[in-house]
Amino acid sequence: MTTFPNGSESCCLGIIPCFRILFLVSLSFVYFAKAFGGSYMKSSITQIERRFDIPSSLVGVIDGSFEIGNLLVIAFVSYFGAKLHRPRLIGIGFYFLFGLFSRLSGLTIRVLCVSAACEKEAGSSMWIYVFLGNMLRGIGETPVMPLGVSYLDDYARKENTAIYLACLQTVGILGPVFGFMFGSFCAKIYVDIGSVDLDSISINHKDSRWVGAWWLGFLVSGFLMLLAGIPFWFLPNTLAKQGKSPSKKKQKEDRQEQGGFLPEDNTEEDAPKPVTMAAMAKDFAPSLKRLFSNKVYLLIILTSVVAFNGFIGMITFKPKFMEQVYGQSPSKAIFLIGSMNLPAVAVGVIVGGFVMKRFKLSVLGAARLSIFSSFFSFCLLLIQYFLQCDNSEVAGLTMTYQGVTEVSYQQDSLLSQCNMGCSCSLKHWDPVCTSNGITYASPCLAGCQTSTGIGKEMEFHNCTCMQELKGEQMAPPTNMSAILGQCPRKSDCDRMFKFYMAVSVLGSFVSACGGTSGYIVLLRSIHPDLKSLALGMHTLIGRTLGGFPPPIYFGALIDRTCLKWGLKRCGGQGACRLYDSHAFRITFLGLVYCLYGLVNLLWGVLYLQLSKRQKKLELRSQAKATALEASGNNNPNGHAMVSIFKNKDDLDLDSESTI
């Protein structure tokens, strides 16, 4: 065992102290737990939408409630928390609020939803409980990013920060992997398992009316969150800097090396003094002013906000995109995201962190890596536009009863001569698949006369609407029967989906390669004493403007592509059952393209600003060296009086260009 200057002892693993190992492992598990809970929430969006019979725009509000809870407290936690006991604040957030989230969102809704009242009115306002639970999750996670990352960066070697962040993000990505896969598992379990006879259920998990056991994952994630908060109660408020304690000269050089951009304070470090809440509150506004006078920081904020909009909107509705455009079941779509896309992201983060450490990239080098990954991943996104499938063949919605392809948003188009006298309801969605591969909205609208079997084995016969079909594929049918459920897509759609997944996985890897480098640009562009506040404000603004709005406006625009709405038990419009896949694809990808295209433009502006500031600081360093040499020659005693950074104009310039 080796004793460090602050009295802590190291383990026998090189020079890394025990507490540093404990903190890194604990923070990694926190990243895993919070990512598990967040990704499971994303994977349950479709199930929650169906359970409460609400549109995509409203389920987007529920998903965005996490950001509401986060923004309520993050500014205060980031600023005051940086001056208090950071590890314990993280433990408090996870132990109490994350536990409440799981109980309120999962167990409470489970108890309520098996009651007679909930069964009578599935489209009631009980989704508010999920809204409140998710908002509590946002409050509980608040300390993790600003306090955890700044704590790690404060006590790690500069060259090790990138690899530590890569480790955190990689372990954190394992959370979504398990979260999405567990979401896929729960999506196959019926929501009211244990309270209904499953043999009486006539649909399966591939049906658009199926509701999975979405509540189960909230209980599991709550348990993980409670465990994750325990180690932080045993960590110290401060740690020794990794490695030997450097001299003041070396510390000064390290500060100047922080991206090569930070200005010189020209003040000697004083011994730390105890601070009071009143003093911290008084210094809050000046600290914010210093932070937001940094032009590069503002550009990073703007770029992050636009990138968050694209990412959150895409990941929220990606499972639904795969379901509606490529005919995949929700459980399969969630499983593929968790088993293929997210591992690719994990590998990308590791590769990005390794490149940063191996080539010891500067801030400009990190920016170049981020720009490359952003542009290349955007090109891969553009390829996805050409990987499309035809609409599902649904009589009266995507094709006429005569077999002509024609999309209709009017419910009257569901009627034809074959079912005109059957008094069929146009509001219900109870699809049947006929023997020739055409889907009808209900057995009645298919003109079926008789039925045999019960439950999932029910089959309908003498479906007269099949006789109206014309064309080569619609020769006079010999088998006029139909079975429950929607017909599968054509075989060529499965082949197209494989190409889509290959491009999507490669895009996930390339995009993740720039994740760590982008974060390094942020960390190296701010003063150490503003680090926690800067990270907190970055998270606050990013989630306020980039996390909360996207699910809402993505959902609202996607709702406009709905062809057939469901019906609530007590009347009124429910969740969408069928979308126009072409309009859905254009709307979804169009939004993503606009946002990520703007991100690439902003990265270009940010890089130009970084290059410009670096040149200015290099010229200033040369001028200072020249002045020091001249002063030394004029003053043999060595008492040079250098005032290069003493005048007001230079200080103002520093405050504007501090990066």
N, C-alpha and C positions, 0 to 999 in steps of 0.2 A: 504494500500500500504506500502511496505517495501523498504527502501533505501539500496542499496548495496554499497560496498566500492568504486566502480568505478563511483558511482553516478547514475547508472541506477535503475529504479524502477521495482519491481516485480508485476506480476498480483496476484490475490487472489487464485492462484492454487499452493499451497504449496510454495516452494522456487524457482520455475523455473521462471526466468525473462521473461518479455514480448518479448524481442528481441530473446531469445532462443527459445521460442515457435514459433515465427514468422519464425525464420530460419529453424527450424525442419519441420514446415508445408510447407514452401516454397521449401525446398530441396526435400521433399517428392513429391510435385507436379512436380518439375523438373524431378525427377526420373520417374514419371508417364508419363510425356510428351515425354521425350527422349525414353523411352521404347515403348511407343505407336508408335512413328515414326519409330524406328528401327524394331519392330515386323511387322508393316505394310509393310515395305520394304521387309522383309523376306516372308511375305504372298503373295506378288505381283510378286515374282520371276518367277513363271510359266507364269503369264499373260504377263510380260515384254518379256520373252523369245519368246512367241508366237506372240506378237505384232510386234516385230522387226525381227522375223524369224532368231534368232541367237542360236548357240549351248549352252549347259549348261556351258561349260568352259568360254565362253565370258560373260554370265550372271553372272558367278562367279566373273569375273573381275569388273563388275558393282557393285556387292554387296560389294566387297572388297575395293572399292574406298573410303568408309567411313574411313577405317583404314589409307589410304594414307593421307587424310586430317588431321586425328588425329595425326599421327606421325610427320607431318611437323612442328607442333608448340608445342607439349606437353612437350618436355624437357624444353623449355624456359618458358612456362606458369607455369610449376610445380615449377621451381626454383625461377624465378623472381616474380611470382604471390604470392608465400608464403610470400614475404616481402612487398607486396603492399596491396591494398584494395581487399581482396578475394571475398566478396559478389558482389561487383560491376563488377569484372571481369567475374563472372558467368553470371550476368545480361547482360553484353555486348555480350558475346558469344551467348546467347540464342536470344537476341532481334534482332541482326542484321543477323548473319550468318544462324541461323535456319530459319528465315523468308525468306531469299534468297533461301534456299534449297527448301522450299515448292513451291515457285513461279517458280523457274527454272525447277524443276522436274515435277511439276504438270501442272500449268496453261500454261506455254510456250509450253510444248509438246502437251497439249490438243489443243491449237490453231493451232499448226503446223500439228497435225495428222488428223485434219478434212479438211485440204486443199487438193486440187487435187494432188499435188506433193506427199504428204505422202500416199494417197490412191493408187497412181500409183506404189509406191516403198516402201512397208512396211519394207523391209529389208535394208533400207538405213542406213547411219551412224548417224541418229538422236538419237540413243541411247547414244551418247556422252553427250547430255544435261542431261540425267539421271545420267550419270557418274559424271559430274561436280557438279550437285546438291547434290548428295550423298556425294561427297568429302567436300563440304561446310558444310554439316551436321556434318561431322567428326571434322572439325575445330571448329564449334560452341559448340560442346559438350565437348571439351578439358578441360575447367576449372572445370567441375562438380566433377569428381572423386577425383583428387588430392587436390583441394582447398576446396571443400565442405566437404569431409570426415575429412580432417585434421582440419578444422575449428570447426567441431562438436566435434571431439575427444579432441581438446585443451581445450574446455570450458565445458566439461561434466565430471561427476564423472567417475572414472575408471570402477566401477562395472556396470555403466549404459550404457557404450559404446556399449556393445554387444546387449542390447535390443533396443537401438536407431538404430543400424545398421540393426537389424532384422526388425524394423518398416519401415526403408527406403527401404529395399529390398522387403518387403511385398507389400508396396504401389507401388513400382516400378514394381512388377510382375502384378499388376492390369493393367498396361499399355499394356503389351503383350496380356492379356486376351481380352481387348477391341480392341487392334490393330488387333489381328487375327480374332476376330468375325466381326469387321468392314470390314476386308479384305475378309471374307467369303461373306458378304453382297454385296460388290462391285464386287466380282467375278461372281455373278449371273446377274449383270447388263451389258448389251452389251456395248462395249467400245465406240461406236459412237452414243450412245443414244442422241436423239434430232436432229441428222443430217441424219439419215437413217430411212426408213420405217421398223419397227421391224417385220411386217407381212411378209416381203420379205425374212427374215432370215430363212433358212431351217435347222439350227442346234440349239441345246440348250446348257446349261452350262455344261452338262456332256460330250459333244463332245470334242475330243482332239484338234479341230481347233477353239474352242470358245475362244474369248478374252474378259475378263471382263473389267469394267471401273476402271482400276488400278490407273489412274490419280486422281480420286476423293479423295482418302484418303490422298494424299500429301497436298491438300489444307486444309483439316481438321487438320492434324498434325501440319502444319505451324501455324495455328491460336492458337492452344494449346501452342506451343512453345513461341509465342510472349507473351501470357498471363503469362507463367511461369517465364519469365525474369523480370517482373515488380517489384515484392516485393524486389528484391535484391538491388535495387537502394536506398532503405530506411533503410538498415541494417548498423550497425556500423562496423568499421574495427576490433574491439576487443570486447570481452564480459568478464564479471566477471566469474571466475571459479565457477561451480555449487556448492552450499553449502557455508559454512563459509570459509573465507580465512585461509588456514592452515599455521602453523608455518614453519620456514625454516627446522626444524628437520623433521616435518611431510612431507614436500615436498621432502626432501632427501629420506625418507623411501619409499614414493610413487614411486620415480624414480627407486629405487632399486627393488621395487616390480613389476615393469613393466616386467612381465613374469619371474622375478627372474633372469634375464640374463644380463641386461644392466650394463656396468662398471661404476665405480665411477669416477667422474670428478675431485674431490679434489680441486675444485675452488669455491670461493664464487660467488654468483650470483650478477652481477653488474646491475645497473639501465639500462634500455634499452636506447640505443644510436641511434640517427638517422643515417640511412645508405644511401649511395649514389649508383647510378647505377654502377659507376666505381668500388666501393668496392665490390658490389655483383658479378659483372662479374669476378673480380679478385679471389673471393672465390669459383667460380663455379667448376673449375677443382679439387681443393683440396677436395671439398665436394663429388664430384663424386668418387674420389679415396677412401675416407673414406667409402662411401656407398658400393662400389664393393669389398672392402677388407673383407666384412662380408660374410663368407662362407654360413651361413644359409640363408641369403638373396638371394644369388646366387642359392641355391637349391630351394628356393621358386619360384624364377623367372623361373627356368627350369621346375619345376612341373606345374606351371601355363601355360607356353607356350604349353606344350603337352596337358594339359586339355582343353585349349582354342581351339586347333586344333580339338580335338574330338567333343567338344560341338558345335562349329561354323559349322563344316562340317555336323554334324547330324541335327541340327535345320534348316539349310538352305535347305537341300534336304529331310527332313522328310515328308513334304506334298507330294512330288513327289514319295517318297517311298510308302506311303500309297495308292497313286493313281495307281501306276504300279503293285505293288505286290498284293494288296487286292482289286483292282478295284473300289476304292472310287473316287468320283468326287473331283476336287481341292477345291471347295467351302466347301464340307462336311469335307474333311481332315483338312482344315484350321480351320473350326468351332470346330471340336473335340479337336484340340490342344489347342485352346483358351478357351474352356469351360470345359475341363477335365484335361489335363496335367498341364496347368499353375496354376489353383487353387490348385492342389496338390503341386506344387512347393511353392506357397505362404504359405500353411499350414506347409510345411516342414521347411521353413525359420523361421516361428514363433516358431515351436517346438524346432528347434536348438538354437534359441536365448533364449528361456525359460530355456532350459537345462543348457546353459552356465551361466545364472543368478541364477537359483535355486541352482545349485551345486557349484557355484563359481569356475569353472574349471580354473586351471592354464594353462600355455602355453602347457605343456605336455598333460594335460587333453583335451584341445581343439584339439591338434594334434591327440589324440586317437579317438576322436569323428569323425574327418574328415576321418581318415583311415577306421573306421568302415563303415561309410556311403558310402565311395568310393568303398570299396570291395563288400559290399552287393548289391549296385546298379549295379556293374559290373557283378555279378552273375545273376541278373535279365536280364541284357542285353544278356547274353549267352543263356537264355531260348528263346529269340525271334528268334534265328536261327531255332528252330524246329517248329515255327508257320508259315507255308508256305502255299501258294495256288498254284494251277497249272497255267500255262501260259494261257492267253486268246487264244481261239481257232480261229486262223486266217489262212485261207487257203493260202498256199504258203509261210508262214512265220513261224508259230509255228506248223503247221501240213501240210501234203501233201493234195492234192485234193482228194486223196482216203481215207483220214481220219486217216492216220498213224501219230502219234506224232513225229515230226522232226523239229528242229529249223534250219532255214536257214537265213544267212546274205546276200545271193545272190538275186538280184532283178529278175533274170531270172526264179527263182522258182515260181514266180507269174503266169507264163504262164503254160497252160495245153491244152490238146486236145480240151476241151470244149470252149476255148476262143482264140485259136490260130489264127483263121481267122477274129477276130473282130478288129484288129489294135488298141488294148487297150494301153493306156499310162501306163508305169510302174512307173512313177515318182509321179503321183498324189495320194493323200490319200482322198478318198471319200467313207468311209466304209458303207456297208449295212449289215444288220443282216437277215439271212434267217430263215425260220420257224423252222428249226431243231437246231437252236442255233449256227450255224457256221457263222463267220464274213468273208466277202470278202473285199479286198482293195477298190473295186469300183463296181458299177453295171455292168460295161462292163466286168470286170474280173470274175464276177459271172455268166456271160453268159446270163444276163437278156435280153429279147427280147422286152418287152413293159413296159409301165408305166402308172399310173393313178394318179390323184390328183396333187396338187401344194404345194410348200413350205414344211413345216414340215409334211404335210399329204401325201406326195408323196409315192407311193408304186410301186414296180417293180414286173413283172410277167414273167413266163416261164424262170426262171433262170436255164439254162441247166447244169451248173457245179454241181448242186446238185445231178445229176444222176451218177456222178463218185464216190460218196461216197460209201464205202463198210463197212461191219461189222454189228454187232448187232444193234448199234444205228443208222446205216445208211441204213435202209431198203428202198426200192424204195419209194420215197416221193410222197405223194398225193397232197401236197400243195407246189408248186415250186415258192413261192413269197418271197419278201424281203422288208424290210423297211429301212429308213435312220438311220444311226448310228451304233455304235459298240454293239455287243451283251453283255449283263451283264454276270458276272462270275457265276459259279455254286453256289447253295445254301449253300454248305458246306464251301465255302470261307467266307461267312458272319459270320458263327459260329466261324471260325478260327480268323477272324478279331476282334471279341469280346474278345477272349482270349488275343490277342495281345494288345488291348487297356487296358485291366485290368493290364497286366504285365507292360506296358509302364507307366501307371499312378502311379502304386506303385513304380516303379523305379525313377520316377520324384520326388516323395515325399522323398524317402530315400536319394537320391543324394542331395536334397536341405537341408536336415537336417545338412549336414556338411558344408554348404556354409558360414554361419556366423562364425563358429569356425575356418575355414580356413583363413578368413579375420582377425580374432583376432590374429592368429599366426603371420601374416604379420605385423600388427600394433604393436605388442608387441616385435618385433624382431629388431626394429630400434630405433635410438635415436630420441627424440622429435624434435630437430632442423633439422633433415634430413627427417622428416615424409612426408612433401609435396613432396620433391624431390624423395623420395623412392616410394611413391604411383604413382607419375608421370612416373618414369622410369619403374615401374612395368606395368603400363598401356601401355606405349610406346612400350616396348619390347614384351609384351603380344599380343598387337594388330598388331605389325609389323610382328612377326613370328607366331602368333597364330590366328590372325583375318583375315589377307589378303590372305595368301596362301591356306587355306582349301577349300573355295568355288571354287578355280581354279582347284586344283588337284583332288578334289572330283568330280567336274563337268567333267573334262577331262576323268577320268576313267569311269564315268557313261556313257559318250557319246560312249564309246567303246562297250556298251551293246545294242546300238540302232539297231533295226531291220528295221525300216522304217522311212526315213527322209522325211520331207515335202519339198515343192518346193516354192521358192520365186516367187512373182508375175513377177519379171523381170528376172527370171531364177536363177539357183544356188541353193545350198543346204540350206534349211531353218531349222526350229526347228524339233526335233525328235517327231514323232507321236506315235510310239510303241516301247517298250523295251522288251528284253528278261527278264522276271521277275525273273527267277532263277539266271541268271548272274548278274542282278541288285542287288538282295538281297545279294548274296555272296560278290560282290564288296563293297557295301555300309556297310554292317555289318562287313566285314573283316577289312576295314579301321578303323571303330569305335573300334573294339576289340583290334587291335594292339595299338592304341593310349591310350585307357583307361587301358589296361594291363600295359603299360609303366608307366602310372600315378600312379598306385598302387605300382609298384616297387620303384618309386621315393619318394613316401610318406614314405615307409619303411626306405629308406636311410636318409630322412630328420628327421624322428623320432629318429633314432640312433644318428644322429648328435646333435639333441636337448638334448637327454639324456646324451651324452658325455660331452657337454658343461655345463650342469647343475651340474654334478658331480664335474667338475673342479672348478666351481665357489663356490660350497659348501665347498670344501676343502680350497679354498682361503679365504673364509669368516672365517672358523675356524682358519686358520693360523693368520689372522688379529686379531681376538678376543684374541688369545693367546699372540700375540705380544703386543697388547694394555694392557693386564693385566700385562705382565712382565714389560712393560715400566712404568706403573702406580706404581708398587711396587718399582721400582728402582728410581723413581722420585716422592718424597712425595709432591712436590709442584703442581703436576698434569700437568706439562708442557711436556707431552709426545711428542717425536719426532718420529713419525711413518713414515716410508718411504717404505712401502710394495709395493705401486703402483708408486713409484717415479723412479725406475730404468727403463732403456730403454727396457730390455727384457720383463718385465711385461707389459709395454705399448704396445709393439709390439704384445704380445700375446692377449691383449685386442682388438687391432684393427683387429685381425684375428678372434677372437671368440666372438665378440660383437653380441649378439642375444637378 
